Amino acid sequence: MSAMGNGTLVLLRHGESEWNALNLFTGWVDVQLTEKGMAEGRRAGELLAEHDVLPDVVYTSLLRRAINTAALALDAADRHWIPVVRDRRLNERHYGALQGKDKAQIRDEYGDEQFMLWRRSYDIPPPPIAPGDPYDQEGDPRYAAGSVPRTECLQDVVSRMVPYWETTISRELRAGKTVLIAAHGNSLRALVKHLDGISDAAIAGLNIPTGVPAIYRFDEELRPLGTLAYLDPEAAAAGAAAVAGQGGK
Ligand SMILES: O=C(O)[C@@H](CO)OP(=O)(O)O
């Protein structure tokens, strides 16, 4: 924790999940990490320790790929004992009817343009998931307080994420803490869009790699000093390119 001034924000997308490896749309489906994803979590913690970026508190979604990545990273950084806050507002974007579908098959079936609109446009959500679909989260006890979305576009994620940032996470930073957010490709894209002031059009080009920590530092007004800085820029560039290419032939 810094003695004065604002704290440091660490963003960490979960390591590779079983459905990342299978190239399936995931959203709110609670899939496990692969062995590679677990190794990415441990490596993320080593990077935090090497760079002396030691979280004071961790925020995660309600999904095990983020929860377990954070636990592995914090264990590797010897910070497994810090307070944890979990909140559905950090969940991945709900992918609607695409949850559980193969990305390459959807691209083949609907074409490149529709695939990219569903995947990366700011305000076009995929079709809603049907009630009773095996990958619907309706009735899941973890979401008992509040309704479960049937689909979300990135704008919907910004609408749930930014108020949480403003009322809760930013306060920890104003108190000088180092805050780790362990979350998801699209929930982190929503936050980076807000912090870096990225336009609705340009955000389509931003892809977050799995398992590579990135940091923001802030001025007195909690404006970011520079853009998102990855602790391993080479791994981040390779990982972002891999995400961008998902669904490709
Ligand atoms: O399937 C998902 O939930 C997300 C993240 O894995 O995929 P995409 O990068 O295609 O938005």
PDBQT file of the ligand as one rigid body, heavy atoms in Angstrom, charges set to zero:
ROOT
HETATM    1  O1  LIG A 301     -16.440 -16.702 -25.018  1.00  0.00    +0.000 OA
HETATM    2  C1  LIG A 301     -16.342 -15.720 -24.269  1.00  0.00    +0.000 C 
HETATM    3  O2  LIG A 301     -17.029 -15.555 -23.253  1.00  0.00    +0.000 OA
HETATM    4  C2  LIG A 301     -15.348 -14.641 -24.628  1.00  0.00    +0.000 C 
HETATM    5  C3  LIG A 301     -14.100 -14.748 -23.811  1.00  0.00    +0.000 C 
HETATM    6  O3  LIG A 301     -13.543 -16.045 -23.838  1.00  0.00    +0.000 OA
HETATM    7  O4  LIG A 301     -15.031 -14.792 -25.978  1.00  0.00    +0.000 OA
HETATM    8  P1  LIG A 301     -14.722 -13.619 -27.013  1.00  0.00    +0.000 P 
HETATM    9  O5  LIG A 301     -13.261 -13.279 -26.913  1.00  0.00    +0.000 OA
HETATM   10  O6  LIG A 301     -15.071 -14.266 -28.329  1.00  0.00    +0.000 OA
HETATM   11  O7  LIG A 301     -15.611 -12.439 -26.715  1.00  0.00    +0.000 OA
ENDROOT
TORSDOF 0
